[in-house]
């Protein structure tokens, strides 16, 4: 299998999530992932609608940790703003990146607070209930996988920019055509495993690459097929073949169980896949989701450029990188 049950894996990252040279038709919908001419004013206006604070430290990319309002009505309005923009092809890629991180942090925060989550949903327009429910349900499945104290150490990872949207989408679609596994499922697996390739690291079980394969599984006949375990194209195709081997064509839940022996894992993946199937344009924002790590100091943002060859004490890291800590209310 790709890697062992979650109790032995690095999944406390809890994930959690660039544009094509030309439009692609996906599920009878054109997936146009480049902003259209004249999109900049609209994008700028959308970005200006996000909450901000002057006292927050900035990450190397010039952005601060997204702020989540404290009032349900304000959060509901922010969700409507972000979700509307997430499926608007006229929003530029730069603005999508900002909106996506805001989107991600909102759902991560609400998934841990059932009372606030209910209050926000009650204030949210019914048109967004389905989207909201899938995001919150996916996050809660991951929370259910990992009980016990949060880690006081950050992992020995390198966080890098992922392969581009066009490269990954082409790989998902190619692997889907070759095997019959839906491209949305492959994208969702890639998202929850490594943030679509942002995490360059080896799990405690020695799983490797953007789809987190054990080397022993990779070398099984018909899986790796002599490819590079760290290459996005090779690993995505191998993941599709592995899901087929584990029964994914008959029942994708069975295939996902083979990938990670947890019902919670499979349900979470399928929630994200459902969001992509309902509107493939959501792929743009999920591709921009950042790496967050559930630590003893809170939900830390490990931005692109984070790098360590050994575990780091959370307190030591935050002294040098205060932008990684969630803002206090």
Legacy VTK file of the C-alpha trace (Angstrom):
# vtk DataFile Version 3.0
C-alpha trace
ASCII
DATASET POLYDATA
POINTS 329 float
0.000 0.000 0.000
1.022 3.612 -0.233
1.624 3.912 3.499
0.487 2.317 6.779
-2.454 3.198 9.045
-2.598 6.831 10.196
-1.431 6.122 13.740
2.007 5.482 12.244
1.958 8.298 9.723
2.842 11.995 9.743
-0.766 13.104 9.170
-0.944 15.578 12.136
-0.263 18.188 9.487
-4.083 18.001 8.940
-4.240 19.556 5.563
-5.693 20.591 5.417
-5.347 23.749 0.152
-1.272 28.827 -11.081
-3.042 28.523 -14.112
-3.399 26.663 -17.363
-2.055 27.855 -20.646
-5.444 27.092 -22.179
-8.919 26.089 -20.972
-9.661 22.418 -20.419
-13.109 20.900 -20.465
-13.795 18.949 -17.281
-17.128 17.310 -16.471
-18.848 19.298 -19.235
-17.491 22.527 -17.764
-14.632 24.594 -19.107
-11.917 24.838 -16.499
-10.458 28.233 -17.333
-7.792 28.864 -14.781
-6.227 32.061 -16.011
-7.663 35.417 -15.080
-9.357 37.100 -17.990
-8.347 40.474 -19.433
-9.640 43.258 -17.243
-9.746 41.055 -14.157
-7.320 43.073 -12.054
-9.726 45.739 -10.699
-12.221 43.073 -9.623
-9.458 40.986 -8.043
-8.101 43.977 -6.196
-11.534 44.797 -4.808
-12.034 41.226 -3.607
-8.665 41.131 -1.862
-9.428 44.425 -0.131
-12.482 42.790 1.406
-10.381 40.425 3.494
-9.807 41.249 7.171
-6.360 42.483 8.113
-4.408 43.903 11.034
-1.399 46.197 11.012
0.188 44.537 14.061
0.651 41.101 12.501
4.146 39.956 11.436
4.626 39.210 7.763
5.843 35.987 6.198
8.599 36.074 3.561
5.925 36.290 0.863
4.707 39.587 2.335
1.419 38.216 3.672
0.304 37.688 7.251
-1.585 34.789 8.791
-5.233 35.166 7.727
-7.530 36.763 10.289
-10.852 35.100 11.145
-13.523 37.492 12.461
-15.089 36.789 15.841
-18.747 37.323 14.894
-20.756 34.650 13.006
-22.314 37.182 10.632
-18.920 38.547 9.667
-17.516 35.051 9.100
-20.525 34.092 6.994
-20.092 37.195 4.837
-16.394 36.409 4.432
-17.135 32.824 3.384
-19.595 34.071 0.765
-16.983 36.495 -0.552
-14.238 33.887 -0.739
-16.355 31.082 -2.167
-17.817 33.339 -4.838
-14.345 34.408 -5.913
-13.007 30.839 -5.798
-15.174 29.863 -8.771
-14.818 33.103 -10.698
-12.435 32.565 -13.649
-11.811 36.317 -13.840
-9.944 36.392 -10.529
-6.184 36.533 -11.056
-3.897 33.792 -9.792
-2.224 36.163 -7.318
-5.558 36.992 -5.722
-6.643 33.357 -5.730
-3.596 32.585 -3.575
-4.622 35.162 -0.962
-8.276 34.106 -0.999
-7.408 30.414 -0.775
-5.374 30.828 2.402
-8.200 32.820 3.969
-10.654 30.100 2.924
-8.473 27.351 4.358
-7.960 29.052 7.729
-11.680 29.763 8.171
-12.623 26.111 7.750
-9.761 24.899 9.920
-10.868 27.219 12.726
-14.578 26.416 12.458
-14.024 22.656 12.315
-12.604 22.812 15.847
-15.480 24.925 17.200
-18.865 23.217 16.686
-20.820 26.000 18.394
-19.344 28.737 16.212
-19.649 26.532 13.148
-23.393 26.133 13.714
-23.805 29.853 14.311
-21.946 30.701 11.107
-23.946 28.220 9.058
-27.171 29.765 10.365
-25.997 33.139 9.071
-24.801 31.755 5.731
-26.930 31.933 2.608
-28.399 28.478 1.818
-26.620 28.564 -1.549
-23.351 27.958 0.334
-24.555 25.321 2.808
-23.491 22.363 0.666
-19.991 23.755 0.129
-19.661 24.703 3.797
-20.797 21.262 4.957
-18.275 19.417 2.793
-15.367 21.581 3.930
-16.240 21.271 7.616
-16.933 17.531 7.348
-13.586 16.901 5.636
-11.657 18.754 8.328
-13.493 16.950 11.120
-12.669 13.572 9.625
-8.983 14.446 9.905
-9.418 15.715 13.445
-11.049 12.409 14.327
-7.957 10.564 13.095
-5.614 12.244 15.555
-6.426 12.375 19.226
-4.035 13.045 22.061
-1.648 15.908 22.815
-0.450 18.138 20.022
3.212 17.989 19.148
5.736 20.379 20.705
8.090 19.648 17.816
7.843 20.689 14.190
8.767 18.076 11.579
11.929 17.673 9.554
10.386 18.842 6.304
11.073 21.216 3.471
8.079 23.210 2.262
8.375 24.061 -1.410
6.251 25.474 -4.191
4.141 22.701 -5.751
4.132 21.770 -9.395
2.027 24.193 -11.400
-1.722 23.883 -11.769
-1.440 22.883 -15.419
1.214 20.219 -14.752
-0.752 18.597 -11.931
-4.118 18.778 -13.677
-2.629 17.172 -16.775
-1.213 14.395 -14.599
-4.524 13.808 -12.791
-6.442 13.679 -16.062
-3.886 11.444 -17.764
-3.883 9.004 -14.844
-7.683 9.054 -14.770
-7.889 8.280 -18.491
-5.426 5.411 -18.085
-7.099 3.804 -15.064
-10.674 5.004 -14.649
-10.019 6.588 -11.239
-11.637 10.036 -11.146
-9.164 12.899 -11.482
-10.896 14.673 -8.614
-10.077 11.781 -6.279
-6.420 11.858 -7.313
-6.273 15.608 -6.730
-7.867 15.194 -3.309
-5.385 12.479 -2.322
-2.507 14.683 -3.455
-3.961 17.564 -1.434
-4.298 15.709 1.848
-1.036 13.796 1.530
1.383 16.648 0.835
-0.555 19.793 -0.031
-0.229 18.861 -3.715
3.504 18.404 -3.327
4.368 21.283 -0.987
5.716 18.923 1.673
9.067 17.510 0.672
9.750 15.075 3.463
9.715 11.469 4.555
7.083 10.214 6.973
7.954 8.305 10.115
6.950 5.187 8.179
9.323 6.127 5.312
6.553 7.144 2.894
7.983 9.440 0.232
7.119 11.774 -2.611
4.042 13.894 -3.400
1.672 10.914 -3.079
3.515 9.398 -0.079
4.481 5.922 -1.249
6.466 3.424 0.723
9.467 2.386 -1.400
8.414 -1.244 -0.981
4.990 -0.464 -2.441
6.518 1.608 -5.228
8.619 -1.332 -6.399
5.680 -3.755 -6.503
5.003 -4.969 -10.066
2.756 -2.547 -11.934
2.875 0.313 -9.403
5.981 2.489 -9.777
6.852 0.995 -13.165
10.429 2.219 -12.915
9.442 5.851 -12.415
10.643 8.416 -9.884
8.829 8.240 -6.541
9.395 11.983 -6.098
8.128 13.021 -9.520
4.534 14.358 -9.562
3.608 12.768 -12.894
5.025 9.366 -11.987
3.611 9.327 -8.466
0.107 10.439 -9.483
-0.071 7.710 -12.125
1.229 5.173 -9.606
-1.407 6.266 -7.093
-4.147 5.710 -9.651
-2.812 2.229 -10.422
-2.606 1.454 -6.728
-6.199 2.560 -6.105
-7.301 0.251 -8.924
-5.329 -2.620 -7.403
-7.016 -2.074 -4.056
-10.509 -2.226 -5.565
-11.097 1.434 -6.314
-12.919 0.864 -9.592
-15.579 -1.239 -7.867
-15.742 0.927 -4.738
-13.495 3.965 -4.371
-13.923 3.803 -0.600
-12.308 0.384 -0.664
-9.450 1.712 -2.750
-8.885 4.609 -0.377
-8.886 2.224 2.582
-6.041 0.434 0.864
-4.224 3.753 0.510
-4.647 4.653 4.181
-6.347 2.223 6.540
-8.872 4.659 7.968
-12.512 5.300 7.168
-11.953 8.900 8.276
-9.252 9.326 5.642
-11.417 7.993 2.826
-14.394 10.135 3.825
-12.257 13.283 3.948
-10.775 12.618 0.510
-14.242 12.091 -0.952
-15.531 15.340 0.561
-12.808 17.262 -1.286
-13.404 15.227 -4.438
-17.112 16.095 -4.256
-16.277 19.802 -4.060
-14.155 19.478 -7.210
-16.788 17.477 -9.062
-19.529 19.980 -8.243
-17.389 22.825 -9.616
-13.924 22.032 -11.025
-12.904 25.693 -10.729
-12.435 25.043 -7.003
-9.231 23.280 -7.967
-7.584 26.699 -8.315
-8.031 27.546 -4.647
-7.272 24.069 -3.284
-4.006 24.139 -5.224
-3.095 27.271 -3.258
-3.821 25.886 0.211
-0.871 26.238 2.552
0.754 23.793 4.959
-0.523 24.054 8.513
0.699 21.965 11.415
-1.382 21.255 14.525
1.156 21.989 17.269
1.141 22.625 20.995
1.219 26.360 20.185
-1.739 26.211 17.828
-2.300 25.737 14.123
1.063 26.861 12.766
1.521 28.008 9.177
4.657 26.530 7.628
5.172 28.770 4.628
7.068 27.865 1.482
10.715 28.135 2.411
10.407 26.337 5.745
13.232 23.822 5.886
14.731 21.649 8.584
16.644 18.384 8.488
15.666 17.587 12.078
12.640 18.267 14.332
12.470 21.791 15.744
11.029 22.846 19.108
7.898 24.900 18.476
8.948 27.643 20.894
12.350 28.001 19.256
10.839 28.186 15.805
8.271 30.828 16.742
10.938 33.058 18.255
12.458 33.356 14.801
9.257 33.063 12.752
6.374 34.747 14.628
4.306 35.001 11.439
3.621 31.254 11.687
1.442 31.572 14.803
-2.306 32.180 14.471
-3.302 35.723 15.497
-4.809 36.233 18.927
-8.413 37.517 18.814
LINES 2 330
16 0 1 2 3 4 5 6 7 8 9 10 11 12 13 14 15
312 17 18 19 20 21 22 23 24 25 26 27 28 29 30 31 32 33 34 35 36 37 38 39 40 41 42 43 44 45 46 47 48 49 50 51 52 53 54 55 56 57 58 59 60 61 62 63 64 65 66 67 68 69 70 71 72 73 74 75 76 77 78 79 80 81 82 83 84 85 86 87 88 89 90 91 92 93 94 95 96 97 98 99 100 101 102 103 104 105 106 107 108 109 110 111 112 113 114 115 116 117 118 119 120 121 122 123 124 125 126 127 128 129 130 131 132 133 134 135 136 137 138 139 140 141 142 143 144 145 146 147 148 149 150 151 152 153 154 155 156 157 158 159 160 161 162 163 164 165 166 167 168 169 170 171 172 173 174 175 176 177 178 179 180 181 182 183 184 185 186 187 188 189 190 191 192 193 194 195 196 197 198 199 200 201 202 203 204 205 206 207 208 209 210 211 212 213 214 215 216 217 218 219 220 221 222 223 224 225 226 227 228 229 230 231 232 233 234 235 236 237 238 239 240 241 242 243 244 245 246 247 248 249 250 251 252 253 254 255 256 257 258 259 260 261 262 263 264 265 266 267 268 269 270 271 272 273 274 275 276 277 278 279 280 281 282 283 284 285 286 287 288 289 290 291 292 293 294 295 296 297 298 299 300 301 302 303 304 305 306 307 308 309 310 311 312 313 314 315 316 317 318 319 320 321 322 323 324 325 326 327 328
